Amino acid sequence: MTGQTKIQVQGVALDALKAAAFELSPDPSLVVDASGSLVAVNEAAETLFGQGLGLLARGRFRAALPHGSAMVSLLDRALQEGARVRERGVQISLFGLPPFEADGAAAPLGDGSVLLTLSVKNGLGNERSAHEAAGLRSLVGLGRMLAHEIKNPLAGIRGAAQLLKSGAKAEDAPLAQLIVDETDRVRRLVDRMEAFSDDALPSLAPINIHQVLDRIRALAVNGFADGLGLKESYDPSLPSVSGDEDQLIQIFLNLVKNASEAAHSRNDGRGEVSIHTAYRHGVRVRSAKGQTLRGAPIEIRVIDNGPGVPDHIRESLFQPFVTSKTNGAGLGLALVAKLVAGHGGLIDFESEPGRTVFRVLLPIATHDDARVAGDLPE
């Protein structure tokens, strides 16, 4: 009797260990039952797809997969062969999110259900986040060092060049001006890098995102988007976002400017940029400190019909110094990613020739945001 009890206790402990291993696995994992319904997902899967099990499990999971999906093939093979099967480079398209590539594995669980595990190569930004954060931390230190070591000598060089220009011969004046111009360019580069060294959290308050976007549009039509078709499609019912207005302007000014430059490169007079807003139910992302999942349902998309993001930089697009521009520094999108993360949001993109979409997800303003902004009593 004691031995039987011991076996039962061990069985309970083993089940608990298995459940913990499933939940704590760093790879997104899903369990699909014999009827094709999604019955369990781990935290990594919820983070990847930005939704809880209740939303992920709406309807039959298999029925939601596209015809001929490699995931259907994986599930069927696992059941037919009665063993774990793998497939590399599977295109995943689920829950209305942009498609991404992953290595997939499926294992039968003995009761008609199948454990599906994904090893994400280029998903919704979660797999890249740790690597990108390390790169940004390195850039923070580099920005601080450059600000201290370079700005003072730059000022001296610029002053000396201006003195040389004032007394230079007519044919030498352009060379002195070149020194001034190049010194100013390096100073601007250092200023942009120094922005990464600002570790202060954004000053959050309720912000009408459409007012921010209207301001960006006004700047665009009178400047870098001149000659382009500039369209918007807004959901007027959106609640306020939780944000820092200056930082939000910086985020979307950068994205719209990049989109405009891409659209201008068509050289056929048909360049177009559009801005869309929408509410995405059930979307959740990890907080800036990585402790909890927070709702971030306010979606802003910036779309252009330019040539698309080159394949060789797609996986590192939000890394510092990565750019496809001839004279670009590769800091704009890295700073945008830092600012979005500081808001507890998410940025991602999908791109093909003729259509590139950058998507930003932001949280809704809370009661505390309003109180800090002075709109509510203590």
Contacts in CASP RR format, 6 or more apart in sequence:
PFRMAT RR
TARGET T0000
AUTHOR 0000-0000-0000
METHOD contacts of the structure
MODEL  1
MTGQTKIQVQGVALDALKAAAFELSPDPSLVVDASGSLVAVNEAAETLFG
QGLGLLARGRFRAALPHGSAMVSLLDRALQEGARVRERGVQISLFGLPPF
EADGAAAPLGDGSVLLTLSVKNGLGNERSAHEAAGLRSLVGLGRMLAHEI
KNPLAGIRGAAQLLKSGAKAEDAPLAQLIVDETDRVRRLVDRMEAFSDDA
LPSLAPINIHQVLDRIRALAVNGFADGLGLKESYDPSLPSVSGDEDQLIQ
IFLNLVKNASEAAHSRNDGRGEVSIHTAYRHGVRVRSAKGQTLRGAPIEI
RVIDNGPGVPDHIRESLFQPFVTSKTNGAGLGLALVAKLVAGHGGLIDFE
SEPGRTVFRVLLPIATHDDARVAGDLPE
22 29 0 8 1.000
22 40 0 8 1.000
22 42 0 8 1.000
23 42 0 8 1.000
23 43 0 8 1.000
24 42 0 8 1.000
24 43 0 8 1.000
25 42 0 8 1.000
25 44 0 8 1.000
25 117 0 8 1.000
26 44 0 8 1.000
27 44 0 8 1.000
27 117 0 8 1.000
27 118 0 8 1.000
27 119 0 8 1.000
27 120 0 8 1.000
28 41 0 8 1.000
28 42 0 8 1.000
28 44 0 8 1.000
28 45 0 8 1.000
28 47 0 8 1.000
28 48 0 8 1.000
28 49 0 8 1.000
28 117 0 8 1.000
28 118 0 8 1.000
28 120 0 8 1.000
29 41 0 8 1.000
29 42 0 8 1.000
29 44 0 8 1.000
29 45 0 8 1.000
29 115 0 8 1.000
29 116 0 8 1.000
29 117 0 8 1.000
29 118 0 8 1.000
30 38 0 8 1.000
30 40 0 8 1.000
30 41 0 8 1.000
30 42 0 8 1.000
30 45 0 8 1.000
30 56 0 8 1.000
30 61 0 8 1.000
30 115 0 8 1.000
30 116 0 8 1.000
30 117 0 8 1.000
31 38 0 8 1.000
31 39 0 8 1.000
31 40 0 8 1.000
31 41 0 8 1.000
31 109 0 8 1.000
31 113 0 8 1.000
31 114 0 8 1.000
31 115 0 8 1.000
31 116 0 8 1.000
32 38 0 8 1.000
32 39 0 8 1.000
32 61 0 8 1.000
32 62 0 8 1.000
32 75 0 8 1.000
32 113 0 8 1.000
32 114 0 8 1.000
32 116 0 8 1.000
33 39 0 8 1.000
33 111 0 8 1.000
33 112 0 8 1.000
33 113 0 8 1.000
34 111 0 8 1.000
34 112 0 8 1.000
34 113 0 8 1.000
35 60 0 8 1.000
36 60 0 8 1.000
36 61 0 8 1.000
36 62 0 8 1.000
36 63 0 8 1.000
37 57 0 8 1.000
37 59 0 8 1.000
37 60 0 8 1.000
37 61 0 8 1.000
38 53 0 8 1.000
38 56 0 8 1.000
38 57 0 8 1.000
38 61 0 8 1.000
39 57 0 8 1.000
39 113 0 8 1.000
40 53 0 8 1.000
41 52 0 8 1.000
41 53 0 8 1.000
41 56 0 8 1.000
45 56 0 8 1.000
45 118 0 8 1.000
46 52 0 8 1.000
46 53 0 8 1.000
46 56 0 8 1.000
46 284 0 8 1.000
46 293 0 8 1.000
47 126 0 8 1.000
47 284 0 8 1.000
47 285 0 8 1.000
47 286 0 8 1.000
47 293 0 8 1.000
48 118 0 8 1.000
48 120 0 8 1.000
48 123 0 8 1.000
48 124 0 8 1.000
48 126 0 8 1.000
48 127 0 8 1.000
49 56 0 8 1.000
49 94 0 8 1.000
49 95 0 8 1.000
49 97 0 8 1.000
49 124 0 8 1.000
50 124 0 8 1.000
50 282 0 8 1.000
50 283 0 8 1.000
50 284 0 8 1.000
50 285 0 8 1.000
50 293 0 8 1.000
51 95 0 8 1.000
51 282 0 8 1.000
51 283 0 8 1.000
51 284 0 8 1.000
52 282 0 8 1.000
52 284 0 8 1.000
55 95 0 8 1.000
55 281 0 8 1.000
55 282 0 8 1.000
56 95 0 8 1.000
62 72 0 8 1.000
62 75 0 8 1.000
64 94 0 8 1.000
64 95 0 8 1.000
65 71 0 8 1.000
65 72 0 8 1.000
65 94 0 8 1.000
66 93 0 8 1.000
69 93 0 8 1.000
70 87 0 8 1.000
70 90 0 8 1.000
70 91 0 8 1.000
71 90 0 8 1.000
71 92 0 8 1.000
71 104 0 8 1.000
71 116 0 8 1.000
73 87 0 8 1.000
74 85 0 8 1.000
74 87 0 8 1.000
74 90 0 8 1.000
74 104 0 8 1.000
74 105 0 8 1.000
74 106 0 8 1.000
74 116 0 8 1.000
75 106 0 8 1.000
75 114 0 8 1.000
75 116 0 8 1.000
77 85 0 8 1.000
77 106 0 8 1.000
78 84 0 8 1.000
78 85 0 8 1.000
78 106 0 8 1.000
78 107 0 8 1.000
78 108 0 8 1.000
78 114 0 8 1.000
79 108 0 8 1.000
79 112 0 8 1.000
79 114 0 8 1.000
82 108 0 8 1.000
83 107 0 8 1.000
83 108 0 8 1.000
84 105 0 8 1.000
84 106 0 8 1.000
84 107 0 8 1.000
84 108 0 8 1.000
85 105 0 8 1.000
85 106 0 8 1.000
85 107 0 8 1.000
86 103 0 8 1.000
86 104 0 8 1.000
86 105 0 8 1.000
87 103 0 8 1.000
87 104 0 8 1.000
87 105 0 8 1.000
88 103 0 8 1.000
88 104 0 8 1.000
89 101 0 8 1.000
89 102 0 8 1.000
89 103 0 8 1.000
89 104 0 8 1.000
89 121 0 8 1.000
90 101 0 8 1.000
90 102 0 8 1.000
90 103 0 8 1.000
90 104 0 8 1.000
90 118 0 8 1.000
91 99 0 8 1.000
91 100 0 8 1.000
91 101 0 8 1.000
92 99 0 8 1.000
92 100 0 8 1.000
92 101 0 8 1.000
92 102 0 8 1.000
92 118 0 8 1.000
93 99 0 8 1.000
97 124 0 8 1.000
98 124 0 8 1.000
98 348 0 8 1.000
98 349 0 8 1.000
98 350 0 8 1.000
98 357 0 8 1.000
98 359 0 8 1.000
99 350 0 8 1.000
100 120 0 8 1.000
100 121 0 8 1.000
100 122 0 8 1.000
100 123 0 8 1.000
100 124 0 8 1.000
101 120 0 8 1.000
101 121 0 8 1.000
101 122 0 8 1.000
101 123 0 8 1.000
102 118 0 8 1.000
102 119 0 8 1.000
102 120 0 8 1.000
102 121 0 8 1.000
102 123 0 8 1.000
103 118 0 8 1.000
103 119 0 8 1.000
103 121 0 8 1.000
104 116 0 8 1.000
104 117 0 8 1.000
104 118 0 8 1.000
104 119 0 8 1.000
105 116 0 8 1.000
105 117 0 8 1.000
105 119 0 8 1.000
106 114 0 8 1.000
106 115 0 8 1.000
106 116 0 8 1.000
106 117 0 8 1.000
107 114 0 8 1.000
107 115 0 8 1.000
107 117 0 8 1.000
108 114 0 8 1.000
108 115 0 8 1.000
109 115 0 8 1.000
120 126 0 8 1.000
120 127 0 8 1.000
121 127 0 8 1.000
121 315 0 8 1.000
122 128 0 8 1.000
122 314 0 8 1.000
122 315 0 8 1.000
123 348 0 8 1.000
124 346 0 8 1.000
124 348 0 8 1.000
125 346 0 8 1.000
125 347 0 8 1.000
125 348 0 8 1.000
126 286 0 8 1.000
128 315 0 8 1.000
128 318 0 8 1.000
129 341 0 8 1.000
131 319 0 8 1.000
132 318 0 8 1.000
132 319 0 8 1.000
132 334 0 8 1.000
132 337 0 8 1.000
133 341 0 8 1.000
135 319 0 8 1.000
135 320 0 8 1.000
136 196 0 8 1.000
136 320 0 8 1.000
136 334 0 8 1.000
136 337 0 8 1.000
136 338 0 8 1.000
138 320 0 8 1.000
139 193 0 8 1.000
139 196 0 8 1.000
139 320 0 8 1.000
139 334 0 8 1.000
140 196 0 8 1.000
140 197 0 8 1.000
140 199 0 8 1.000
141 196 0 8 1.000
141 197 0 8 1.000
142 193 0 8 1.000
142 196 0 8 1.000
143 190 0 8 1.000
143 193 0 8 1.000
143 194 0 8 1.000
143 196 0 8 1.000
143 197 0 8 1.000
144 194 0 8 1.000
144 197 0 8 1.000
146 190 0 8 1.000
146 193 0 8 1.000
146 194 0 8 1.000
147 190 0 8 1.000
147 193 0 8 1.000
147 194 0 8 1.000
147 197 0 8 1.000
150 186 0 8 1.000
150 190 0 8 1.000
151 187 0 8 1.000
151 190 0 8 1.000
154 183 0 8 1.000
154 186 0 8 1.000
154 187 0 8 1.000
154 190 0 8 1.000
157 179 0 8 1.000
157 183 0 8 1.000
158 179 0 8 1.000
158 180 0 8 1.000
158 183 0 8 1.000
158 184 0 8 1.000
158 187 0 8 1.000
159 180 0 8 1.000
161 176 0 8 1.000
161 177 0 8 1.000
161 179 0 8 1.000
161 180 0 8 1.000
161 183 0 8 1.000
162 176 0 8 1.000
162 180 0 8 1.000
164 172 0 8 1.000
164 176 0 8 1.000
164 179 0 8 1.000
165 173 0 8 1.000
165 176 0 8 1.000
165 177 0 8 1.000
165 180 0 8 1.000
168 175 0 8 1.000
168 176 0 8 1.000
189 329 0 8 1.000
189 331 0 8 1.000
192 329 0 8 1.000
192 331 0 8 1.000
192 332 0 8 1.000
192 335 0 8 1.000
193 331 0 8 1.000
195 335 0 8 1.000
196 320 0 8 1.000
196 331 0 8 1.000
196 334 0 8 1.000
196 335 0 8 1.000
196 338 0 8 1.000
201 288 0 8 1.000
201 342 0 8 1.000
202 243 0 8 1.000
202 244 0 8 1.000
202 247 0 8 1.000
202 339 0 8 1.000
202 342 0 8 1.000
202 343 0 8 1.000
203 244 0 8 1.000
204 242 0 8 1.000
204 243 0 8 1.000
204 244 0 8 1.000
204 343 0 8 1.000
204 365 0 8 1.000
204 369 0 8 1.000
204 372 0 8 1.000
205 242 0 8 1.000
205 243 0 8 1.000
205 244 0 8 1.000
205 245 0 8 1.000
205 365 0 8 1.000
205 369 0 8 1.000
205 370 0 8 1.000
205 372 0 8 1.000
205 373 0 8 1.000
205 375 0 8 1.000
206 240 0 8 1.000
206 241 0 8 1.000
206 242 0 8 1.000
206 243 0 8 1.000
206 365 0 8 1.000
206 369 0 8 1.000
206 370 0 8 1.000
206 373 0 8 1.000
206 375 0 8 1.000
207 240 0 8 1.000
207 241 0 8 1.000
207 242 0 8 1.000
207 243 0 8 1.000
207 244 0 8 1.000
207 245 0 8 1.000
207 248 0 8 1.000
207 365 0 8 1.000
208 240 0 8 1.000
209 238 0 8 1.000
209 240 0 8 1.000
209 241 0 8 1.000
209 248 0 8 1.000
209 277 0 8 1.000
209 298 0 8 1.000
209 300 0 8 1.000
209 362 0 8 1.000
210 234 0 8 1.000
210 236 0 8 1.000
210 238 0 8 1.000
210 277 0 8 1.000
212 245 0 8 1.000
212 248 0 8 1.000
212 249 0 8 1.000
212 252 0 8 1.000
213 232 0 8 1.000
213 234 0 8 1.000
213 252 0 8 1.000
213 275 0 8 1.000
213 277 0 8 1.000
213 300 0 8 1.000
215 249 0 8 1.000
216 249 0 8 1.000
216 252 0 8 1.000
216 253 0 8 1.000
216 256 0 8 1.000
216 275 0 8 1.000
217 230 0 8 1.000
217 232 0 8 1.000
217 256 0 8 1.000
217 275 0 8 1.000
219 253 0 8 1.000
220 230 0 8 1.000
220 256 0 8 1.000
220 257 0 8 1.000
220 260 0 8 1.000
220 273 0 8 1.000
221 230 0 8 1.000
224 257 0 8 1.000
224 260 0 8 1.000
224 261 0 8 1.000
225 256 0 8 1.000
225 260 0 8 1.000
225 263 0 8 1.000
225 273 0 8 1.000
227 269 0 8 1.000
228 260 0 8 1.000
228 263 0 8 1.000
228 264 0 8 1.000
228 271 0 8 1.000
228 272 0 8 1.000
228 273 0 8 1.000
229 263 0 8 1.000
229 271 0 8 1.000
229 272 0 8 1.000
229 273 0 8 1.000
230 272 0 8 1.000
230 273 0 8 1.000
230 274 0 8 1.000
231 272 0 8 1.000
231 273 0 8 1.000
231 274 0 8 1.000
231 275 0 8 1.000
232 274 0 8 1.000
232 275 0 8 1.000
232 276 0 8 1.000
233 274 0 8 1.000
233 275 0 8 1.000
233 276 0 8 1.000
233 277 0 8 1.000
234 275 0 8 1.000
234 276 0 8 1.000
234 277 0 8 1.000
235 277 0 8 1.000
235 278 0 8 1.000
235 279 0 8 1.000
237 279 0 8 1.000
238 277 0 8 1.000
238 278 0 8 1.000
238 279 0 8 1.000
238 298 0 8 1.000
239 298 0 8 1.000
239 364 0 8 1.000
239 365 0 8 1.000
240 364 0 8 1.000
240 365 0 8 1.000
241 248 0 8 1.000
241 298 0 8 1.000
241 362 0 8 1.000
241 363 0 8 1.000
241 364 0 8 1.000
241 365 0 8 1.000
242 343 0 8 1.000
242 362 0 8 1.000
242 363 0 8 1.000
242 364 0 8 1.000
242 365 0 8 1.000
242 366 0 8 1.000
242 369 0 8 1.000
243 343 0 8 1.000
243 362 0 8 1.000
243 365 0 8 1.000
243 369 0 8 1.000
244 343 0 8 1.000
247 339 0 8 1.000
247 343 0 8 1.000
248 343 0 8 1.000
250 335 0 8 1.000
250 336 0 8 1.000
250 339 0 8 1.000
251 336 0 8 1.000
251 339 0 8 1.000
251 340 0 8 1.000
251 360 0 8 1.000
252 275 0 8 1.000
252 300 0 8 1.000
252 302 0 8 1.000
252 360 0 8 1.000
254 332 0 8 1.000
254 333 0 8 1.000
254 335 0 8 1.000
254 336 0 8 1.000
255 302 0 8 1.000
255 336 0 8 1.000
255 358 0 8 1.000
255 360 0 8 1.000
256 273 0 8 1.000
256 275 0 8 1.000
256 302 0 8 1.000
258 332 0 8 1.000
258 333 0 8 1.000
258 358 0 8 1.000
259 273 0 8 1.000
259 302 0 8 1.000
259 303 0 8 1.000
259 304 0 8 1.000
259 356 0 8 1.000
259 358 0 8 1.000
260 273 0 8 1.000
260 304 0 8 1.000
261 325 0 8 1.000
262 304 0 8 1.000
262 306 0 8 1.000
262 307 0 8 1.000
262 308 0 8 1.000
262 356 0 8 1.000
263 271 0 8 1.000
263 272 0 8 1.000
263 273 0 8 1.000
263 304 0 8 1.000
263 305 0 8 1.000
263 306 0 8 1.000
264 271 0 8 1.000
265 306 0 8 1.000
265 307 0 8 1.000
266 305 0 8 1.000
266 306 0 8 1.000
266 307 0 8 1.000
270 305 0 8 1.000
271 304 0 8 1.000
271 305 0 8 1.000
271 306 0 8 1.000
272 304 0 8 1.000
272 305 0 8 1.000
273 302 0 8 1.000
273 303 0 8 1.000
273 304 0 8 1.000
274 302 0 8 1.000
274 303 0 8 1.000
274 304 0 8 1.000
275 300 0 8 1.000
275 301 0 8 1.000
275 302 0 8 1.000
275 303 0 8 1.000
276 299 0 8 1.000
276 300 0 8 1.000
276 301 0 8 1.000
276 303 0 8 1.000
277 298 0 8 1.000
277 299 0 8 1.000
277 300 0 8 1.000
277 301 0 8 1.000
278 299 0 8 1.000
278 301 0 8 1.000
279 297 0 8 1.000
279 298 0 8 1.000
279 299 0 8 1.000
280 297 0 8 1.000
280 298 0 8 1.000
280 299 0 8 1.000
280 361 0 8 1.000
281 297 0 8 1.000
282 295 0 8 1.000
282 297 0 8 1.000
283 295 0 8 1.000
283 296 0 8 1.000
283 297 0 8 1.000
283 299 0 8 1.000
283 361 0 8 1.000
284 293 0 8 1.000
284 294 0 8 1.000
284 295 0 8 1.000
284 296 0 8 1.000
285 293 0 8 1.000
285 294 0 8 1.000
285 295 0 8 1.000
285 296 0 8 1.000
285 344 0 8 1.000
285 345 0 8 1.000
285 346 0 8 1.000
285 361 0 8 1.000
286 292 0 8 1.000
286 293 0 8 1.000
286 294 0 8 1.000
287 293 0 8 1.000
287 294 0 8 1.000
287 344 0 8 1.000
288 341 0 8 1.000
288 342 0 8 1.000
288 343 0 8 1.000
288 344 0 8 1.000
294 344 0 8 1.000
294 363 0 8 1.000
295 363 0 8 1.000
295 364 0 8 1.000
296 344 0 8 1.000
296 345 0 8 1.000
296 346 0 8 1.000
296 361 0 8 1.000
296 362 0 8 1.000
296 363 0 8 1.000
297 361 0 8 1.000
297 363 0 8 1.000
297 364 0 8 1.000
298 361 0 8 1.000
298 362 0 8 1.000
298 363 0 8 1.000
298 364 0 8 1.000
299 359 0 8 1.000
299 360 0 8 1.000
299 361 0 8 1.000
300 359 0 8 1.000
300 360 0 8 1.000
300 362 0 8 1.000
301 357 0 8 1.000
301 358 0 8 1.000
301 359 0 8 1.000
301 360 0 8 1.000
302 357 0 8 1.000
302 358 0 8 1.000
302 360 0 8 1.000
303 355 0 8 1.000
303 356 0 8 1.000
303 357 0 8 1.000
303 358 0 8 1.000
304 355 0 8 1.000
304 356 0 8 1.000
305 354 0 8 1.000
305 355 0 8 1.000
306 353 0 8 1.000
306 354 0 8 1.000
306 355 0 8 1.000
306 356 0 8 1.000
307 353 0 8 1.000
307 354 0 8 1.000
308 351 0 8 1.000
308 352 0 8 1.000
308 353 0 8 1.000
308 354 0 8 1.000
308 355 0 8 1.000
308 356 0 8 1.000
309 317 0 8 1.000
309 324 0 8 1.000
309 349 0 8 1.000
309 351 0 8 1.000
309 356 0 8 1.000
310 324 0 8 1.000
313 322 0 8 1.000
313 323 0 8 1.000
313 324 0 8 1.000
314 351 0 8 1.000
316 322 0 8 1.000
317 333 0 8 1.000
317 349 0 8 1.000
318 333 0 8 1.000
318 334 0 8 1.000
318 336 0 8 1.000
318 337 0 8 1.000
318 347 0 8 1.000
319 334 0 8 1.000
320 330 0 8 1.000
320 331 0 8 1.000
320 334 0 8 1.000
321 329 0 8 1.000
321 330 0 8 1.000
321 331 0 8 1.000
321 334 0 8 1.000
322 330 0 8 1.000
322 333 0 8 1.000
322 334 0 8 1.000
323 329 0 8 1.000
323 330 0 8 1.000
336 347 0 8 1.000
337 347 0 8 1.000
340 346 0 8 1.000
340 347 0 8 1.000
340 360 0 8 1.000
340 362 0 8 1.000
343 362 0 8 1.000
343 363 0 8 1.000
344 362 0 8 1.000
344 363 0 8 1.000
345 360 0 8 1.000
345 361 0 8 1.000
345 362 0 8 1.000
345 363 0 8 1.000
346 360 0 8 1.000
346 361 0 8 1.000
347 358 0 8 1.000
347 359 0 8 1.000
347 360 0 8 1.000
347 361 0 8 1.000
348 358 0 8 1.000
348 359 0 8 1.000
349 356 0 8 1.000
349 357 0 8 1.000
349 358 0 8 1.000
349 359 0 8 1.000
350 356 0 8 1.000
350 357 0 8 1.000
350 359 0 8 1.000
351 357 0 8 1.000
367 376 0 8 1.000
370 376 0 8 1.000
371 377 0 8 1.000
371 378 0 8 1.000
END
